[in-house]
Amino acid sequence: MSAEHPNRQPQPGSDEVEVELYRKRAKIYPRQVHGIFALLRNLAMVGLLGIFYGLPWVTWGGRQAVLFDLPARKFYIFGLTFWPQDFIYLSLLLIIAALSLFFFTALAGRLWCGYACPQTVWTEIFMWLERKIEGGRKDQMKLDKAPLSGHKLALKAAKHMAWILFALWTGFTFVGWFTPIKALSAELLSFDLGPWEAFWILFYGFATWGNAGFMREQVCVYMCPYARFQSAMFDRDTLLIAYDEKRGEPRGSRKKGIDHRAHGLGDCINCQICVQVCPTGIDIRDGLQYQCIGCAACVDACDDVMDKMGYPKGLIRYTTENALEGGQTHLLRLRVIIYASLLVVLLGVLIAALAMRVPLQMDIIRDRNALYLETPEGYTENVYILKIINMTEREQTYRLSVSGIQGAKLINRFGDITVDPGAVRALPVRVRVDPVNLKSRSSNLHFTIESLTTPGLRLEQTGRFLGPVTR
């Protein structure tokens, strides 16, 4: 099919070839596999799902331990409260996450995809539910080919009901990260959900049901951009899952115990089990493919077959291109060292920044209606609005002072300032200066705020003082 005329049909006798741009999905029935990598995947799945479903129910200091309160523009993470002004921490965290992905990909390929990607984790859960209700791979294939009957309808209905309930629970938990989950539970039980909460529960539940129940490997193959650019992060020393062609070929079936080498056969018995266990339906023996998510199910399956045949394990294994060709593997190489160094530095910066973070913020806003005011006594005044943000979990009382200009006097009719926990208080103040002490039309003025409640909690911010120059 030509690019200029995508709908034109090839003419008889022509050399044109019709190419499908998108292959219709054929359902994949992954065979259940057991082994060390399957165990690691299950442990990762249990840990990640435990965090997702369990953490919103943990309390800390009388509130939800982790809560992203978007309406109040506050993020609570255990004892820390983050505000929009703390966006730098989120930026740093995202940079660290991106570098981590580069580091682990350069080191060992698609570890993220195979063990920690939400699409992989939730798909595993949905396939587990499917196996519990419909049976194993052969039972599922037989059921799908069978004509419609009451038994088939009951099994399909039970499966989808289990999927939908689990998906709705997922959507409910997702919203619970942004709305206090205990209050959300009370609203749900009393059928008093707000429109936005109801929308996001249904939307996220529908997305989970569709992605993990139906689309599955299609998300990895067609939708995920990581599958397309991963090769840019690979090199010949990257650990990847590969079939040892030199050892396995020529492949062919045989009886156990025969001298297969004498019959001109390699170790691969062509049992197809490595294909049957693959969640994306590829044949790893065809070489490295972008559809491979690095789950290592084929490694466990092949090792089990090699054990039964009495052959050494590792026909399909984690290895590198250099090792497959008889060379040496260099795990500690320049790009890995650079990524690791950057990660250590950025993690150190993030930890240090959080340790030195002052849970107090003050924004200084000058009154722009007038550059400055002159009093009858001959003094110069500037008017400011101070926005004080108490980022702690307790009520704070602050004392305000100014410095930086000789004789500067703070006129604050409120005295000591009390701010509720997690609250913002706007405070109009004036600063009076004798113009004799001004050396320029614009001078630095330092505002210092110090807590009387929490010793050591202190912040200094610099503003500008404008006035005439008398000399």
C-alpha positions as CSV (number, residue, x, y, z in Angstrom):
1,M,0.0,0.0,0.0
2,S,1.5,3.3,-1.0
3,A,2.0,6.1,1.4
4,E,0.4,8.6,-1.0
5,H,-2.8,6.6,-1.4
6,P,-3.4,4.6,1.9
7,N,-6.9,3.4,0.8
8,R,-5.9,2.3,-2.8
9,Q,-6.0,-1.4,-3.4
10,P,-3.1,-3.1,-5.2
11,Q,-3.8,-3.8,-8.8
12,P,-3.5,-7.3,-10.1
13,G,-0.1,-8.1,-11.5
14,S,1.5,-5.1,-9.8
15,D,4.5,-5.2,-7.5
16,E,2.7,-3.3,-4.8
17,V,2.4,-4.9,-1.4
18,E,-0.3,-4.1,1.1
19,V,1.1,-3.4,4.6
20,E,-1.1,-3.2,7.7
21,L,-0.2,-0.2,9.8
22,Y,-2.0,-1.6,12.8
23,R,-2.5,-5.3,13.4
24,K,-5.8,-6.4,14.8
25,R,-5.3,-7.7,18.3
26,A,-5.2,-11.4,18.9
27,K,-5.9,-12.2,22.5
28,I,-2.8,-13.5,24.3
29,Y,-3.3,-16.2,26.9
30,P,-0.1,-16.1,29.1
31,R,0.7,-19.3,30.8
32,Q,1.4,-19.2,34.5
33,V,5.0,-19.6,35.4
34,H,6.9,-20.2,38.6
35,G,10.5,-19.4,39.4
36,I,12.8,-16.9,41.0
37,F,11.9,-14.0,38.7
38,A,8.2,-14.8,39.1
39,L,8.7,-14.6,42.9
40,L,10.5,-11.2,42.5
41,R,7.6,-9.9,40.4
42,N,5.0,-11.1,42.9
43,L,7.0,-9.5,45.8
44,A,7.2,-6.2,43.9
45,M,3.5,-6.4,43.0
46,V,2.5,-7.0,46.6
47,G,4.7,-4.2,47.9
48,L,3.6,-1.6,45.4
49,L,-0.1,-2.5,45.7
50,G,0.3,-2.5,49.5
51,I,1.6,1.1,49.3
52,F,-1.1,2.2,46.9
53,Y,-4.0,0.7,48.8
54,G,-2.7,0.9,52.3
55,L,-0.9,4.2,52.7
56,P,-4.0,6.4,52.4
57,W,-5.4,4.7,55.6
58,V,-2.3,5.5,57.7
59,T,-2.7,8.4,60.0
60,W,0.0,10.8,61.3
61,G,-0.6,13.4,64.0
62,G,-4.4,13.2,63.7
63,R,-4.6,13.5,59.9
64,Q,-4.0,11.3,56.9
65,A,-0.3,10.6,56.7
66,V,0.0,11.2,52.9
67,L,-2.6,13.5,51.4
68,F,-2.3,15.7,48.3
69,D,-4.9,18.4,49.1
70,L,-5.2,20.2,45.8
71,P,-8.1,22.6,46.8
72,A,-6.0,23.8,49.8
73,R,-2.8,23.6,47.7
74,K,-1.1,21.6,50.4
75,F,0.7,18.2,50.2
76,Y,1.0,16.3,53.5
77,I,3.8,13.7,53.6
78,F,4.0,12.3,57.1
79,G,5.5,15.1,59.2
80,L,6.1,17.5,56.3
81,T,3.7,19.9,54.7
82,F,4.5,21.2,51.2
83,W,3.1,24.3,49.6
84,P,3.2,25.6,46.0
85,Q,6.3,27.6,47.1
86,D,8.0,24.2,47.6
87,F,7.6,23.3,43.9
88,I,11.4,23.1,43.7
89,Y,11.4,19.9,45.7
90,L,8.9,18.3,43.3
91,S,11.1,19.3,40.4
92,L,14.1,17.8,42.0
93,L,12.2,14.6,42.7
94,L,11.1,14.3,39.1
95,I,14.6,14.8,37.8
96,I,15.8,12.1,40.2
97,A,13.0,9.8,38.9
98,A,14.1,10.4,35.3
99,L,17.7,9.8,36.1
100,S,16.8,6.6,38.0
101,L,15.0,5.3,34.9
102,F,18.1,6.1,32.7
103,F,20.4,4.5,35.2
104,F,18.5,1.2,35.6
105,T,17.8,1.0,31.9
106,A,21.4,1.4,31.0
107,L,22.3,-1.1,33.6
108,A,19.7,-3.8,33.2
109,G,17.2,-2.9,30.5
110,R,13.5,-2.6,31.2
111,L,13.4,-3.4,34.9
112,W,10.7,-0.7,35.4
113,C,8.4,-2.2,32.8
114,G,8.8,-5.8,34.0
115,Y,8.5,-5.3,37.7
116,A,7.1,-1.9,38.7
117,C,5.1,-0.3,35.9
118,P,1.5,0.2,37.0
119,Q,0.3,-1.3,33.7
120,T,2.3,-4.4,34.5
121,V,1.2,-4.6,38.1
122,W,-2.5,-4.2,37.5
123,T,-2.5,-6.5,34.5
124,E,-0.9,-9.2,36.7
125,I,-3.7,-8.8,39.2
126,F,-6.4,-8.9,36.5
127,M,-4.8,-12.1,35.0
128,W,-4.7,-13.7,38.4
129,L,-8.4,-13.0,38.9
130,E,-9.1,-14.4,35.4
131,R,-7.2,-17.6,36.2
132,K,-9.1,-18.0,39.5
133,I,-12.4,-17.8,37.7
134,E,-11.9,-19.2,34.2
135,G,-9.0,-21.5,34.9
136,G,-5.5,-21.7,33.3
137,R,-4.4,-21.0,29.8
138,K,-5.9,-24.0,28.1
139,D,-9.2,-23.6,30.0
140,Q,-9.5,-20.0,28.9
141,M,-8.8,-20.8,25.3
142,K,-11.3,-23.6,25.4
143,L,-13.9,-21.4,27.0
144,D,-13.5,-18.6,24.5
145,K,-13.9,-21.0,21.5
146,A,-16.9,-22.7,23.1
147,P,-20.4,-21.6,21.9
148,L,-22.4,-19.3,24.1
149,S,-24.0,-21.1,27.0
150,G,-25.2,-20.5,30.5
151,H,-21.9,-21.8,32.0
152,K,-19.8,-19.6,29.7
153,L,-22.0,-16.5,30.4
154,A,-21.8,-17.1,34.2
155,L,-18.0,-17.4,34.1
156,K,-17.6,-14.3,32.0
157,A,-20.0,-12.3,34.1
158,A,-18.2,-13.4,37.3
159,K,-14.9,-12.4,35.9
160,H,-16.0,-9.0,34.8
161,M,-17.8,-8.4,38.1
162,A,-14.6,-9.2,39.9
163,W,-12.7,-6.9,37.5
164,I,-15.2,-4.0,37.9
165,L,-15.2,-4.3,41.7
166,F,-11.4,-4.3,41.9
167,A,-11.2,-1.4,39.4
168,L,-13.8,0.7,41.4
169,W,-11.8,0.0,44.6
170,T,-8.7,1.2,42.7
171,G,-10.5,4.4,41.6
172,F,-11.8,5.0,45.1
173,T,-8.3,4.6,46.5
174,F,-6.9,6.9,43.9
175,V,-9.3,9.6,44.9
176,G,-8.4,8.9,48.5
177,W,-4.9,10.2,47.9
178,F,-6.4,13.6,47.1
179,T,-9.5,13.6,49.4
180,P,-9.3,12.4,53.0
181,I,-10.1,8.7,52.5
182,K,-12.0,8.2,55.7
183,A,-14.3,11.2,54.9
184,L,-14.6,9.8,51.4
185,S,-15.7,6.4,52.8
186,A,-18.4,8.0,54.9
187,E,-19.7,10.0,51.9
188,L,-19.7,6.8,49.8
189,L,-21.6,4.8,52.4
190,S,-24.1,7.6,52.7
191,F,-24.4,8.0,48.9
192,D,-23.3,11.6,49.3
193,L,-20.3,11.7,47.0
194,G,-19.5,15.0,45.4
195,P,-19.6,15.2,41.6
196,W,-15.8,15.5,41.2
197,E,-15.1,12.6,43.5
198,A,-17.7,10.4,41.8
199,F,-16.3,11.4,38.4
200,W,-12.7,10.5,39.2
201,I,-13.6,7.2,40.9
202,L,-15.6,6.1,37.8
203,F,-13.0,7.5,35.4
204,Y,-10.0,5.9,37.0
205,G,-11.9,2.7,37.6
206,F,-12.9,2.6,34.0
207,A,-9.3,3.2,32.9
208,T,-8.0,0.4,35.1
209,W,-10.7,-2.0,33.8
210,G,-10.0,-1.1,30.2
211,N,-6.1,-1.1,30.4
212,A,-5.6,-4.1,32.6
213,G,-8.6,-6.2,31.5
214,F,-8.6,-5.6,27.7
215,M,-5.7,-3.5,26.3
216,R,-2.9,-5.1,28.3
217,E,0.1,-5.6,26.1
218,Q,-1.4,-3.1,23.6
219,V,-0.5,-0.3,26.0
220,C,3.1,-1.4,26.1
221,V,3.4,-2.0,22.4
222,Y,1.5,0.9,20.9
223,M,0.9,3.5,23.6
224,C,3.9,3.6,25.8
225,P,6.7,5.9,24.4
226,Y,9.3,4.2,26.6
227,A,9.2,1.1,24.4
228,R,10.3,3.3,21.4
229,F,13.2,5.2,22.9
230,Q,14.6,2.5,25.2
231,S,17.2,1.5,22.6
232,A,18.8,4.9,22.8
233,M,19.8,3.9,26.4
234,F,21.0,0.4,25.6
235,D,24.6,-0.5,24.7
236,R,26.4,-3.8,24.3
237,D,27.0,-4.1,28.0
238,T,23.4,-3.6,29.1
239,L,21.9,-6.6,30.8
240,L,18.9,-7.9,28.8
241,I,16.9,-11.1,28.4
242,A,18.3,-13.0,25.4
243,Y,18.3,-16.4,23.9
244,D,21.7,-18.1,23.5
245,E,21.4,-19.0,19.8
246,K,24.8,-20.7,19.7
247,R,23.8,-23.1,22.4
248,G,20.2,-23.6,21.4
249,E,20.4,-24.0,17.6
250,P,19.4,-26.0,15.7
251,R,16.3,-26.5,17.8
252,G,14.1,-29.5,17.6
253,S,12.0,-32.0,19.7
254,R,13.7,-35.1,21.1
255,K,13.2,-37.7,23.9
256,K,14.7,-37.1,27.3
257,G,18.1,-38.8,27.8
258,I,19.3,-39.0,24.2
259,D,22.5,-37.5,23.1
260,H,21.0,-34.6,21.2
261,R,24.4,-33.3,20.1
262,A,25.0,-36.5,18.3
263,H,21.8,-35.9,16.4
264,G,22.8,-32.4,15.4
265,L,20.5,-30.6,17.8
266,G,21.0,-27.7,20.2
267,D,19.6,-27.4,23.7
268,C,16.3,-25.8,22.6
269,I,13.6,-28.5,22.3
270,N,11.2,-26.1,20.6
271,C,8.5,-26.6,23.2
272,Q,7.2,-23.0,22.7
273,I,6.7,-22.5,26.4
274,C,8.8,-19.4,26.4
275,V,6.3,-17.9,23.9
276,Q,3.3,-19.2,25.9
277,V,4.4,-17.4,29.1
278,C,5.2,-14.1,27.4
279,P,2.7,-11.4,28.3
280,T,3.3,-9.6,25.0
281,G,3.2,-12.8,22.9
282,I,6.7,-12.5,21.4
283,D,9.2,-15.2,20.7
284,I,12.4,-14.2,22.5
285,R,14.4,-16.6,20.2
286,D,13.9,-14.1,17.4
287,G,16.2,-11.7,19.2
288,L,15.8,-8.4,21.1
289,Q,12.4,-6.8,20.4
290,Y,11.0,-3.5,21.6
291,Q,7.8,-5.4,22.7
292,C,9.8,-7.3,25.4
293,I,9.1,-5.8,28.8
294,G,11.9,-7.6,30.6
295,C,9.6,-9.5,32.9
296,A,11.9,-12.6,32.7
297,A,8.9,-15.0,32.6
298,C,10.6,-16.8,29.7
299,V,13.8,-17.2,31.8
300,D,11.8,-19.0,34.5
301,A,9.9,-21.2,32.0
302,C,13.0,-22.2,30.0
303,D,15.1,-22.9,33.2
304,D,12.3,-25.3,34.3
305,V,12.3,-27.1,31.0
306,M,16.1,-27.3,31.1
307,D,15.9,-28.8,34.5
308,K,13.4,-31.5,33.3
309,M,15.6,-32.3,30.4
310,G,18.8,-32.5,32.5
311,Y,20.4,-29.6,30.6
312,P,22.2,-26.6,32.2
313,K,20.0,-23.6,32.9
314,G,20.5,-20.3,31.2
315,L,19.5,-21.0,27.6
316,I,17.4,-17.9,28.0
317,R,18.9,-15.6,30.6
318,Y,19.9,-12.1,31.7
319,T,23.1,-11.4,29.7
320,T,24.7,-8.8,27.4
321,E,25.4,-8.7,23.7
322,N,29.1,-8.8,24.4
323,A,28.7,-11.9,26.6
324,L,26.6,-13.7,24.0
325,E,29.4,-13.1,21.5
326,G,32.0,-14.5,23.9
327,G,33.3,-11.2,25.1
328,Q,33.5,-9.6,28.6
329,T,30.7,-7.7,30.3
330,H,31.5,-4.3,31.7
331,L,28.7,-3.3,34.1
332,L,30.7,-0.3,35.6
333,R,31.1,1.8,32.5
334,L,31.1,5.5,31.8
335,R,27.4,6.2,31.3
336,V,26.5,4.0,34.4
337,I,29.1,5.8,36.5
338,I,27.8,9.2,35.3
339,Y,24.1,8.3,36.0
340,A,25.0,6.9,39.5
341,S,27.1,10.0,40.4
342,L,24.4,12.4,39.4
343,L,21.8,10.3,41.4
344,V,24.0,10.4,44.5
345,V,24.5,14.1,44.2
346,L,20.9,15.0,43.6
347,L,19.7,12.7,46.3
348,G,22.2,14.3,48.7
349,V,20.9,17.8,47.6
350,L,17.3,16.8,48.1
351,I,17.9,15.3,51.6
352,A,20.0,18.3,52.6
353,A,17.4,20.7,51.3
354,L,14.6,18.9,53.2
355,A,16.7,18.8,56.4
356,M,17.4,22.5,56.2
357,R,13.9,23.5,55.0
358,V,12.4,26.2,57.1
359,P,8.7,25.5,57.6
360,L,7.9,29.2,57.4
361,Q,7.4,31.4,54.3
362,M,7.0,35.2,54.0
363,D,6.2,37.0,50.8
364,I,6.9,40.8,50.8
365,I,4.6,42.8,48.5
366,R,5.1,46.6,48.2
367,D,2.2,48.9,47.9
368,R,2.3,49.9,44.2
369,N,-0.1,52.8,44.5
370,A,2.7,55.1,45.6
371,L,6.5,54.8,45.5
372,Y,6.7,56.2,49.0
373,L,4.9,58.5,51.5
374,E,6.2,61.6,53.3
375,T,4.9,62.2,56.8
376,P,4.3,65.7,58.3
377,E,7.3,65.1,60.5
378,G,9.5,64.7,57.4
379,Y,9.9,60.9,57.5
380,T,9.6,58.6,54.5
381,E,7.3,55.6,54.7
382,N,6.8,52.5,52.5
383,V,3.7,50.4,52.9
384,Y,4.0,46.6,52.5
385,I,1.7,43.6,52.6
386,L,3.4,40.6,54.3
387,K,2.0,37.2,53.6
388,I,3.1,34.8,56.3
389,I,2.6,31.1,55.8
390,N,2.8,28.8,58.8
391,M,4.0,25.4,57.3
392,T,4.1,23.6,60.7
393,E,1.4,21.5,62.2
394,R,0.9,23.7,65.3
395,E,-0.2,27.3,65.9
396,Q,2.7,29.7,65.8
397,T,3.2,33.2,67.3
398,Y,5.8,35.3,65.4
399,R,7.7,38.5,66.2
400,L,8.6,40.8,63.2
401,S,11.5,43.2,62.9
402,V,13.4,45.1,60.2
403,S,17.0,46.0,59.7
404,G,19.3,47.1,56.9
405,I,18.7,50.8,57.0
406,Q,19.8,52.9,60.0
407,G,17.0,54.1,62.2
408,A,14.3,52.1,60.3
409,K,11.2,51.6,62.3
410,L,8.5,49.0,61.8
411,I,5.0,50.2,62.4
412,N,2.9,47.1,63.0
413,R,-0.4,47.7,64.8
414,F,-0.9,44.0,65.3
415,G,2.0,43.4,67.6
416,D,3.0,39.7,67.8
417,I,1.4,37.7,65.0
418,T,-0.4,34.4,65.5
419,V,-0.9,32.1,62.6
420,D,-2.9,28.9,62.6
421,P,-1.2,25.6,61.5
422,G,-1.0,25.4,57.7
423,A,-2.6,28.8,57.4
424,V,-1.7,32.0,55.5
425,R,-2.1,35.5,57.1
426,A,-1.8,38.7,55.2
427,L,-0.4,41.6,57.3
428,P,-0.3,45.3,56.3
429,V,2.7,47.1,57.8
430,R,4.6,50.3,57.3
431,V,8.3,51.1,57.6
432,R,9.4,54.6,58.5
433,V,12.9,55.9,57.8
434,D,14.6,59.3,58.2
435,P,15.5,60.3,54.6
436,V,18.9,61.5,55.9
437,N,19.8,57.8,56.3
438,L,18.9,56.9,52.7
439,K,22.0,56.6,50.5
440,S,20.1,55.8,47.3
441,R,16.6,55.9,45.9
442,S,16.3,52.2,46.4
443,S,17.8,50.4,49.4
444,N,17.7,46.8,50.8
445,L,15.5,46.3,53.8
446,H,15.6,43.1,55.7
447,F,12.5,41.7,57.3
448,T,13.1,39.1,60.1
449,I,10.3,36.9,61.5
450,E,11.0,34.7,64.5
451,S,8.8,32.2,66.2
452,L,8.1,32.7,69.9
453,T,6.5,29.2,70.0
454,T,9.2,27.1,68.3
455,P,12.7,28.2,69.3
456,G,15.1,28.4,66.4
457,L,12.3,28.9,63.8
458,R,13.5,32.1,62.1
459,L,13.4,33.5,58.6
460,E,14.9,36.6,57.0
461,Q,13.6,38.0,53.7
462,T,14.9,41.1,51.7
463,G,12.6,43.8,50.3
464,R,13.2,47.1,48.7
465,F,12.7,50.5,50.3
466,L,12.1,53.5,48.0
467,G,12.6,57.1,49.0
468,P,14.2,60.5,48.1
469,V,17.9,61.1,48.4
470,T,18.7,64.2,50.5
471,R,22.4,64.3,49.9
